[in-house]
Amino acid sequence: MNTGISFLFLCRKMYFDGYTPSNERIYTNANYISLCSLARELISQRGNEGFALYFKENQYLIDLWAAHFILEFGHPNACMKAQALEVINRYAHMPYKVKLAQEEKDWLREHGYV
């Protein structure tokens, strides 16, 4: 299976397992470690712009995972950084996903974006 498809399927698995990008309890999870590895590889292969195409896919939080990974592993310019933060802020203000919204608000605050 190619790296991009593996990334999508692993995002899907993480979604159904209840894991989100800002949830600290996943940082030692084997699937999270694999997802990080796939993200690094995709950013290396496609560059920030190619990887940022995942910002358009909101099913299974794929856009949110991509936004976090581009900020963590990429070297985004100001425009790309703004796009990633826009994705994260959108989730931080979702009234129907209270736990996820709070995790994203906390992440933004902890990383100095608020």
C-alpha positions as CSV (number, residue, x, y, z in Angstrom):
1,M,0.0,0.0,0.0
2,N,1.4,3.4,-0.8
3,T,2.3,5.9,1.9
4,G,-0.6,8.3,1.2
5,I,-3.2,5.6,1.4
6,S,-1.6,4.2,4.6
7,F,-1.8,7.7,6.1
8,L,-5.5,7.9,5.3
9,F,-6.4,4.5,6.7
10,L,-4.4,5.1,9.8
11,C,-6.1,8.4,10.4
12,R,-9.4,6.5,10.0
13,K,-8.3,3.9,12.5
14,M,-7.2,6.5,15.0
15,Y,-10.6,8.2,14.6
16,F,-12.6,5.0,15.4
17,D,-10.2,4.2,18.3
18,G,-11.1,7.6,19.7
19,Y,-7.7,9.3,19.3
20,T,-7.3,12.9,18.4
21,P,-4.1,14.9,17.6
22,S,-4.1,16.9,20.8
23,N,-4.8,14.1,23.1
24,E,-1.5,13.5,25.1
25,R,-2.5,9.9,26.0
26,I,-1.7,8.8,22.4
27,Y,1.9,9.9,22.2
28,T,3.2,6.5,23.1
29,N,0.7,4.6,21.1
30,A,2.2,2.5,18.3
31,N,-0.4,3.7,15.7
32,Y,0.4,7.3,16.6
33,I,4.1,6.7,16.2
34,S,3.4,5.1,12.8
35,L,1.2,8.0,11.8
36,C,3.9,10.4,12.7
37,S,6.4,8.4,10.6
38,L,4.0,8.4,7.6
39,A,3.4,12.2,8.0
40,R,7.2,12.9,8.0
41,E,7.7,10.7,4.9
42,L,4.8,12.4,3.0
43,I,6.0,15.9,3.9
44,S,9.5,14.8,2.7
45,Q,8.1,13.4,-0.5
46,R,5.4,15.9,-1.4
47,G,6.6,19.1,0.5
48,N,4.4,21.2,2.7
49,E,2.1,22.2,-0.2
50,G,1.5,18.6,-1.3
51,F,0.9,17.4,2.2
52,A,-1.4,20.4,2.9
53,L,-3.9,19.0,0.3
54,Y,-5.1,16.8,3.2
55,F,-6.5,20.1,4.7
56,K,-9.4,19.5,2.2
57,E,-10.3,16.1,3.7
58,N,-12.3,16.5,6.9
59,Q,-13.6,13.0,7.3
60,Y,-11.9,11.1,10.2
61,L,-10.1,14.3,11.3
62,I,-7.6,13.9,8.4
63,D,-7.4,17.7,8.0
64,L,-6.8,18.2,11.7
65,W,-4.1,15.5,11.8
66,A,-2.5,17.1,8.7
67,A,-2.6,20.6,10.3
68,H,-0.8,19.4,13.4
69,F,1.8,17.4,11.5
70,I,2.6,20.2,9.1
71,L,3.2,22.5,12.1
72,E,5.2,19.9,13.9
73,F,7.2,18.2,11.1
74,G,7.1,20.6,8.2
75,H,8.7,24.0,7.7
76,P,5.6,26.0,6.7
77,N,5.9,29.5,5.4
78,A,3.5,32.1,7.0
79,C,0.7,31.4,4.6
80,M,0.8,27.6,5.2
81,K,1.1,28.1,8.9
82,A,-2.0,30.3,8.8
83,Q,-3.9,27.6,6.9
84,A,-2.9,24.9,9.4
85,L,-4.0,27.2,12.3
86,E,-7.3,27.9,10.5
87,V,-8.0,24.2,10.4
88,I,-7.1,23.8,14.1
89,N,-9.2,26.8,15.1
90,R,-12.2,25.5,13.2
91,Y,-12.1,22.4,15.4
92,A,-11.4,24.4,18.5
93,H,-14.8,26.2,18.0
94,M,-17.0,23.2,17.2
95,P,-20.0,23.4,19.5
96,Y,-21.0,19.8,19.0
97,K,-17.6,18.2,19.7
98,V,-17.0,19.7,23.1
99,K,-14.1,17.4,24.2
100,L,-12.2,17.7,20.9
101,A,-12.8,21.5,20.8
102,Q,-11.3,21.8,24.3
103,E,-8.3,19.7,23.4
104,E,-7.6,22.0,20.4
105,K,-8.1,25.1,22.5
106,D,-5.7,23.8,25.1
107,W,-3.2,22.9,22.4
108,L,-3.4,26.3,20.8
109,R,-2.8,27.9,24.2
110,E,0.1,25.6,25.2
111,H,1.8,26.3,21.9
112,G,1.4,30.1,22.1
113,Y,-1.2,30.6,19.3
114,V,-3.8,32.2,21.6
